[in-house]
């Protein structure tokens, strides 16, 4: 099992940027494919981004964030990041990071992720 703690959320105006971090502990982080999901009030959780294990050379993004969000990882720091640019009010929600143990490729399938963080709130004002 791995423990995940998100940080970096906050209130930002439309067009602004935020960088979320997800710090992992408890096992070899580099072997996890990592994902980002979000949930807006009254809506279901949705996939945002995923980055492959080990080198993180493969990423996958939801169409709604493609070209605006970038995921990266620093295995030495046991941390994955989500850089969010050109933020829109529709990006508002609680953002969660998740870990998929020994999965080599990025995936949008929530059921593939066995460990989840507590989430960090992102609010984008218009």
C-alpha positions as CSV (number, residue, x, y, z in Angstrom):
1,X,0.0,0.0,0.0
2,X,1.1,3.5,-0.7
3,X,0.1,6.7,1.1
4,X,-0.7,9.7,-1.2
5,X,-0.9,13.3,-0.1
6,X,-2.0,16.0,-2.5
7,X,-1.1,19.7,-2.2
8,X,-1.1,22.9,-4.2
9,X,-4.8,23.5,-4.7
10,X,-6.3,26.9,-4.2
11,X,-8.3,29.7,-5.6
12,X,-7.2,31.1,-9.0
13,X,-8.7,33.4,-11.6
14,X,-9.6,32.0,-15.0
15,X,-6.6,31.9,-17.2
16,X,-4.3,31.4,-14.3
17,X,-2.1,28.4,-13.3
18,X,-1.6,26.0,-10.5
19,X,0.7,23.2,-9.9
20,X,-0.5,20.2,-7.9
21,X,1.8,17.9,-6.1
22,X,1.2,14.3,-4.9
23,X,3.7,13.0,-2.4
24,X,3.9,9.2,-2.0
25,X,5.2,7.0,0.7
26,X,5.1,3.4,1.8
27,X,6.5,1.5,-1.2
28,X,8.6,1.9,-4.3
29,X,6.9,4.8,-5.9
30,X,8.6,4.5,-9.3
31,X,6.7,1.2,-10.0
32,X,3.3,2.9,-9.9
33,X,1.5,4.4,-12.8
34,X,0.0,7.6,-11.4
35,X,-3.3,9.2,-12.2
36,X,-5.1,12.4,-11.5
37,X,-8.9,12.6,-11.2
38,X,-11.3,15.3,-10.2
39,X,-14.8,15.7,-8.9
40,X,-16.9,18.8,-9.2
41,X,-19.9,19.4,-6.9
42,X,-22.8,17.3,-8.0
43,X,-20.8,15.5,-10.7
44,X,-19.1,12.1,-10.9
45,X,-15.4,11.7,-10.6
46,X,-13.6,12.1,-13.9
47,X,-10.2,11.2,-15.3
48,X,-7.8,14.1,-15.9
49,X,-4.3,12.7,-16.5
50,X,-2.1,9.7,-16.1
51,X,1.7,9.1,-16.3
52,X,3.4,5.8,-16.7
53,X,5.6,4.2,-14.1
54,X,9.4,4.3,-13.9
55,X,10.5,6.9,-16.5
56,X,7.1,8.5,-16.9
57,X,7.8,8.8,-20.7
58,X,4.2,8.0,-21.5
59,X,1.3,10.3,-20.6
60,X,-2.4,10.4,-21.3
61,X,-4.9,13.2,-20.9
62,X,-8.6,13.8,-21.0
63,X,-9.6,15.8,-24.0
64,X,-10.9,18.6,-21.8
65,X,-7.4,19.3,-20.4
66,X,-5.2,18.3,-23.3
67,X,-2.7,21.1,-24.2
68,X,-3.3,22.9,-20.9
69,X,-2.3,20.3,-18.2
70,X,1.0,18.5,-18.0
71,X,1.8,15.6,-15.6
72,X,5.4,14.8,-14.6
73,X,7.1,12.8,-11.9
74,X,10.2,12.9,-9.8
75,X,10.9,9.4,-8.5
76,X,13.8,10.7,-6.4
77,X,11.3,12.9,-4.5
78,X,8.5,10.3,-4.6
79,X,6.3,13.0,-6.1
80,X,4.1,13.4,-9.1
81,X,3.0,16.8,-10.4
82,X,0.1,18.2,-12.4
83,X,0.9,21.6,-14.0
84,X,-2.4,23.3,-14.9
85,X,-2.3,26.3,-17.2
86,X,-5.1,28.4,-18.8
87,X,-7.5,27.3,-16.1
88,X,-11.2,27.6,-16.7
89,X,-14.1,27.7,-14.2
90,X,-15.0,24.2,-15.5
91,X,-11.8,22.9,-14.0
92,X,-13.1,23.6,-10.5
93,X,-13.3,20.5,-8.3
94,X,-11.5,18.3,-5.8
95,X,-8.4,16.8,-7.4
96,X,-7.2,13.4,-6.4
97,X,-4.1,11.5,-7.2
98,X,-4.1,7.7,-7.5
99,X,-1.5,5.0,-7.8
100,X,-1.7,1.8,-9.9
101,X,0.9,-0.7,-8.6
102,X,3.0,-2.4,-11.3
103,X,1.0,-1.0,-14.2
104,X,3.4,0.0,-16.9
105,X,1.2,2.2,-19.1
106,X,-1.0,5.2,-18.3
107,X,-4.7,4.6,-18.0
108,X,-8.0,6.5,-17.5
109,X,-9.7,3.5,-15.8
110,X,-10.3,4.4,-12.2
111,X,-10.7,0.8,-11.2
112,X,-7.0,0.1,-12.1
113,X,-5.9,2.4,-9.3
114,X,-5.7,0.8,-5.9
115,X,-4.6,3.7,-3.8
116,X,-6.0,7.2,-3.6
117,X,-5.2,10.5,-1.8
118,X,-7.6,12.6,0.1
119,X,-7.8,15.3,-2.5
120,X,-7.0,19.0,-2.8
121,X,-9.6,21.7,-3.8
122,X,-9.1,23.7,-6.9
123,X,-11.4,26.7,-7.5
124,X,-11.3,28.7,-10.7
125,X,-13.2,32.0,-10.6
126,X,-14.5,33.6,-13.7
